[in-house]
Amino acid sequence: MFMNGSRAGARMPRSGALLLAGALAAGTVVAGAGTGAAAGPCAGSGPLPRVCAQPGDLIDVRLGELHPTQAVLGFDQVFYKLGRYGSDRDEAAGGVNKRFDDWCETNGQEKAAAAGPGARLDDPSSFSCTVPVGQETAGTIAPMKTAVVGPGGKLYLTDGHHTLTSFLEGPDGSADLRVRLRVTDNFSSLSVPAFWQRMTEQKKVWLRDEDDRPLGVERLPDRLGITHFRDDPYRSLVYFTRDIGYEVPDGATEFLEFSWGSWLRGEHDVSAYDLTAPGPYLDLVKGASKSMAALDADAVVDDGRTAAQLGRIDAWNGGKKETGGEFAKLGRPLSDPKPGKLAEALDHKARVVAAPACTRTVTGPRNGPLTVASGVTCLDRAAQRGPVVVRPGAALVVTGSTLDGPLQADRAAAVHLCGSRVEGPVSVGRTTGPVRVGGPGCTANTVTGPVVLTGNAGGVLLAANTVGGPLVCSGNRPGVDDTGRANQVGGPRTGQCAEL
């Protein structure tokens, strides 16, 4: 069975003989493990502070402690992974669910060897990888996701935002899920301004928004979770053109796919296509990938990098016709024994409950009571200090925010609470539209007090949240759905939520 230090919630011991042997075999340096380091916080053995990590080190981390270096994701790429992770097709075909393969690869252990019934990513003893810890090679370490150590020992993710977000939002994901990352740089001695200057100079941060406009580092999300990012459809488009219009080259730079997306903006208008239907989406992928493959090798794509440097493929679809190769695989319908990535993505995308359009948006700190009397009020990365009340017919959308005080809604049009923290009770009753507290496309929340959901008529999603007090649900139609992701509840659960 696969074992590591994650079960104890501590960093992997860097003096362990097996890990040291594997790391040295792969050409990495393990700080503080017989390296002759001077006396100090990085000397000796056992778990060491993050500031001691050196380039090449493999470190054990919680997803919740990672800081993104980009503000956007290709949501459809994440939806593909989540569709695959939540399906039993891999098991039905005699294999292992893809999330175990992805986790093992991310952990430097190649792919999954076995995952029995009931196996979960948050219980590494329930599955095994083909390469045991300590026997990693340069080949198995190369695909690992990467991080930079910043001021104060904070970890900044530089590769793997889509994969790790998929882990967090997946069937057994949470901020406490653990993986290993490979450290590429340690900039912990720099001041915060100098750190961001270095990161920008070395192109280890992507400072463009979902419309490819420049943004400042203050607009980067502070943690993982799909709610904390914006959706860039061109980033998803590039993902689906992989091995059709381009292939990831050896030694690929960070944010390569975003560079392709920037170029495609001038070639194809995604708004002209219905990205909820497989036919139009596949047409867009075909046109975009043919444009990529048709470029001259030395054509500049983005930021001085050429098509060849960014992996432009020599022949579209590997020289095969539309009915074969990777393009044909991509377009396989959901009914196929091996559905294509596009079908998996759109199937999961269809389960995402859309939030209503904002008529008023609150961001940043706000003090005092907030009454939502009409329209749609959105709290977007807000810090609301004071009670929030939603009046009949009005709607509230809370994303990536903190509410210091109770939240009460009665006969509202809709209530959406995603990726947020509420210090106090939450009471939502007789809502006519959807009530969404976690679920597909909506990162789980933390509520320190009780949650009471009664008489809501538009459907209730309540998934993967942490509730400090009781959970009371009654009279909700058609019921309360946790989408297979149980909530952690500190108090008693009653009514429709007795089993959630």
N, C-alpha and C positions, 0 to 999 in steps of 0.2 A: 504493500500500500504506500501511496505517496504521503510523506510526512514533512512538515516544515515547522518553523517557529510561529506560524500564524495562529495556531490554536491558543497559544498563550497570550496573544495580542502584543507580542514584542517583536522588535526587529530581529531578523535572522542573525544568530551569533556568527560573527565574521571570523572567529578563531576556529570554528568547526573544521575538522580535518577534511571532511568530504567536500564542503563548499569551497574551501581554499584550493583543494586539488583541482576541482572543476574550473574554478575561476582562473587559476594559473594556466591550466591547459588551454584556456580560451584567450590567453594573453591579457587578462585583466589584473588589476592591482587591488589587493585587499588591505585597506588601511588598518593599522593597529594589530595586525596578525603576524607577528614575527618579522616586521619590516624594519625594525630598528628605529621606530619613531621615538622622538624625545618625550620625556615625561610630560604629561598634560592630559587633557580630556580625550585625546586620540591615542593614548598609549595603553598598553595592556590588552586584555581580552574581554570577551563578552559583548553585549549590545553597546554600541557607541552612538554618540549624538549624530544627527544628520550632518552637521557641519564637518564631520570627519570623513564623509564619503568622498571617494576619489573617482575620476573618470575610469569607467570600466567596472566599477563595483556593481553588484547585484543586490538590491535592497528590497526588503519586504515592506509593503505599504498598505494602508487602508485607502479605499477610493475616496473617502471623505476628506482626506488631508491633502489632496492634489489640487493645484491651482492651474486653471487652463491658460494657454497662451494664444488662444483664438476666441473670438466672440461669436462665431457662426459654425454651424454644422450643416451637412446635407441630411436633412431629416429622413429622406427616403432611404438613404443608406442604413441609418439606424433602424428604420421600420423593417427593412429586409432582415436584418439580423434578429430583431425581436420576433418577427414572424417565424423565422426558422427556429429560434430558441424555444418558442412556445408550442411548436408542432411536435407530433410524435412520429412524423414520417421517417426520420432517420432510424428510430428504434424499430419501426415496423419493417424497415428494409434490412434489419439485422445489424445495424450499425449503432453508433453512439451519437447522441445529440450534439449538434455542431458547437454548442456553447462550451462543451468540455474540450473539444479540439482547440477552439480559440483560446481558452484559458491556459491550456498546457503550452501552446505556442507562445503566448504572452509571457508565460512563466519561464521560458527558456528550456522547455521539456518536450519539444517537438509536437506531439499530438496525444490524444487520449488512447490509453491501452484498454481500459475497461471502466464501465460505469453501470453499476447494477441498478435494479429497481429502487427508486427513492433517492438516488444520488443527487447531491446538491453542490453547487459551487461553494457555498458557505460552509461546507463540511468536507475538507480535502481528504479525510479518511474514507469517504464514500466512493471515491473513484481513484484511478491511477493514470499516470502519464508514461509514455514509452521510455523516456529518459529520466532516471531518478535524479533527485537533487544531489549535486556533487559530481555528477558525471556529464555535465554540460560540455558542449564542444563549441568551437567558433561558429559552426553551422547552426546549432540550435539557439545560440545567444543572439545571432544576427537579427532575427525577426522580432526580438523583444521590443516593447515600447520603451520610450526614453524619457528622462527627466533631468532637469538642471536644479542644483541646490542653490537657493537664493538667500538673501539676507535673513538672519534669524533661523536658518536651517529649513525654511519653507521649501516645499517641493513644487516645481513648475513643470507640468507635463508638456513635452515638446513633440511627442508623437503618440498616437493612440486615442485621441479624443473620441472618435466614433466607437471604437471597440470597447473602451472602458465605460462610456456612457451606456452602451448596450448591456454590459454586465450589470451596471447599477440599476437599469430599468427592467432587467430581465426577470424571469420567474422566481429566482432565488437571490436577487440582487438587493443591495442596500449600501449605504455609505460605509458600513463596517466590513464589507467584502474585501478580502485581501488578495493582492497579486504581487509579483516581483517586477521591478523595473530596472533598467540599466542606466546608470548615471553617465551622462556625457560630459558634464562640466560642474565645477564647484565654484560659484561666484558669491559664496556666503560672506566673504570679507568685504564686499563692496557696499557702499551706501545704496539706498533704494534708487535714487536718481541715476547713479553710476551703473547699477545693475541693469536698469531698463535700457540705458544707452548701450551697454555691452550686448544685451540680448538683441537690440535692434540692429546694431552693426553686424552681428554675426548671423542675422536672419533666423533667429530662434523664436520669433514671435510674429504672428500675422495680424497686422493692425489695419484691417479693412472690414467694413461691415457687410451685411447681406446684399447691399447694392454696389459693392466694390468701392465704397467711398472710405477715405482715411478716417481712423478713429484713434482716440487716445488710450493709453494703458488703463486709465481709470474706468473705462467702459468694458474691460474684460470681466467675464464672470469670476466670482470668487470660489466657485466649486463646480463639480460635475453635476449632471442632471439635465435632461433635454429641455426642461423649462427655463434653464438659465442661459440658453443659447438662442440665437435667431436662426431662421431657416434660410439657407442659400441653395436654391434649386439647381444652380449651375454646379455646385459641389457634388450634388447627387448625380447629375448628368455625367460628370467626368467619371464617377465611380462605375457607372453602368457601361461606359465605353472601354473599361479596362480590358486589355488583351483583344480588343477589336480595333480601336484607333490608336492606343498607346499601351505600353507595358512598363511596369515599374523597373527602372534601370538599377543596376548594382550601384550601391553608394548613393541612393536617391536622397535628395535634400528634403528637409522638412517643408511641408506645405506645398509640395509639388502639384497636387491636384488643384489647389486654389489658383496656381499660376495658369494651368490649363483653363480653369473656369473663367479667369479674367479675359483670356483671349477669346473664348467662345462667346462672350457677351457681344462682341462685335460681329459675330458671324451668324448667330441663331437667336431668335427671340422666343424664350421659353413660354412667355405669356400667350403666344399664339397656339399653344397646344394644351389639350386637356390632360393634365398630369394625374388624373384619377382613373384614366382608362388605358388599358394596355396597348391598344392599337396606335393611338396618337403618340403615346410615350415612346413606343418602339420606333416610330417614324422619326422622332426627334433624335433618339440615340443613333439611328442609322445615319442621318444627315450630319450630326456632329462628329461622329467617329470617322466618316469619310473625309470631312474637312480636315481633321487632324492628320490622317494618314496621307493626305494629298500635299501636305506642307513639304517644302524643301528642308533637308536636314539642317541647314544652317540658317533657316528663317528664325528670327527672334520672336519668341512667344510672349515672354513677360520678364521684366526686370533684368534684361540682358541675357537671359538664358534661351538657348536655341531649342528647336523642336527635337533635335537628336539628344541633347542633354536631358530633356524632359521625357524621353522614352518614346518618341513617335515611332509607331510600328512601321516596318518596311513595306508590308502589303496589308491592305485592309482585311480584317477578319482572318489574318494568317494566310491570305491567298485563297480562301475557300469561298464558295457561293453563299448567298444568304440562307440557304437551306441547311448549311452545315456550320461547323466551327463554333466559336464562342457566341456569335450573334444568334444562331439557332438555339443554343442552350439558354441564352438570356430570355428569349421569347416563349419558352415553353409555358403552357397554361397551368393553372393551379391543379387541374384535374390530372395532369401528367404524373406518373410515378416519381419523377424528379423535376418538380416545377422550377421554372427559371427565377432568377433573383427579382425580376420585375414583378412577377405575379405574387411572390411572397411579400414584397414591399407594399404593393397596392392592397393586398388582403388585410394586412395589419393597419395600414393607413385608413382603411374604411371604418375601423373600429374607434378611431380618434373622434371624440365629441368636440366639435368646433365651438370655441368661445365666441360670444357675440361681439360685434365691433364696438370699440370704446367711443363713448361720447365725451368722456372726461377722464384724464389720466393724471394720477398722482405718483410722483417719483421723489426719492430722497426723503429726508426727515419731515414729519408733519406732527404737530402737537395739537391735542384737543379732540373732542368727540367728532366723529365723522358720520353724517346722516346721508344715506343715498336715497333721495326722494323720487327720482325719475331717471330715465335713461340708463346708460351702462357706465358705471365708474370702474376704472381699472387701476389697481395699485400695482405698479411695475417697479420692482426693486425699491420699494418704499419702506420707510420705518415709521409706522403709524403708532403714535403714543396716545392712547385713548380709545374708548369704546367705538365700535362700528355697528351701525344699525341700518338695515336695508328695508325700506318701506314697500308696501304692496305695488306690484307692477314694475319695480326697478330691478336692476341686475348688478351683480358685483363679480369682478374677475380679479383675483389676487395671484400674482406670480412673483416668485423669488423675493418675497417681502417678509417683514416681521410686523406682527400686530401685538402691541403691548396693551392688552385689554380684551374684553369679551367681544365676540362676533355674534350678532343676532339678526336673523332674517325671518320675516313672516309674510307669506303670500308674495314672495319675490318672483320675478320672471325667470331668473337663473342665478345660480351661485357656483363659481369655479374657484377652487383653492388648490394651488399647485406650487410645489417647491417652496413652501413658506413655513413660518413658525408663528404659532399663536400662543401668547402667554395669557391663558385664561380659557374660559369655556366657549364652546361653539354650539349654537342652537339654530337649526334651520328647519322651518316647518311650513307646510302647505305651499311649497314652491310649485309653480305651474310648469316650469321648464326643467331642464336638466340640473342636477346637483352633482358636481364632480369634485371629489376630494381624493386626488390620486387617480391612477388608471392610465390607459394608453395615451401617450403624449403629454402626460401630466405627472411630473415628479412628485413623489410622496411628501407628506407634510409631518410636522411635529406639533402636537397640541398638548399643552401642559395640563389642561383641565379636562372636564367631561365633554363628550360630544353627544348631542341629542338631535336625532333626525326623525321627524314625525310628519306623516300625512303629505309627503311630497309626491306629486303626481307625474313628474316628467322623467322618472328614472333616476336612480342614485348609484354612483360609482364611489366606492370607498375601498381603496387598495393600498396596501403596504405602508400605511401611516403608523406613526407612533403616537398613542393616546395615553396621557398620564392618568386620567381619571376613568370613570365609567363610560361605557358605550351603550347608548339606549336608542333603539330603532323600532318604530311601529307605524303601521298604516301607510308605508311607502309603496307606491305602485310603479312598475310591476314588482318591485322588491329592491333589495340592496345587493349589488354585485361587487365582489372583490377581485374579479378577473383572475382568480387563481393565485393571488398574492395576498397572503394573510396579513392582517394588521396586528401590531403589537399593542396590547391594551393593558394598562396598569390596574384598572378596576374591573368590576363585573360587567359582563356583556349580556344584554337582555333583548328580548323580542326578536326581530328579524336579524339582528346582529349577534345572536347568541353563539353562532358558529364561525363568525368572521374574525 
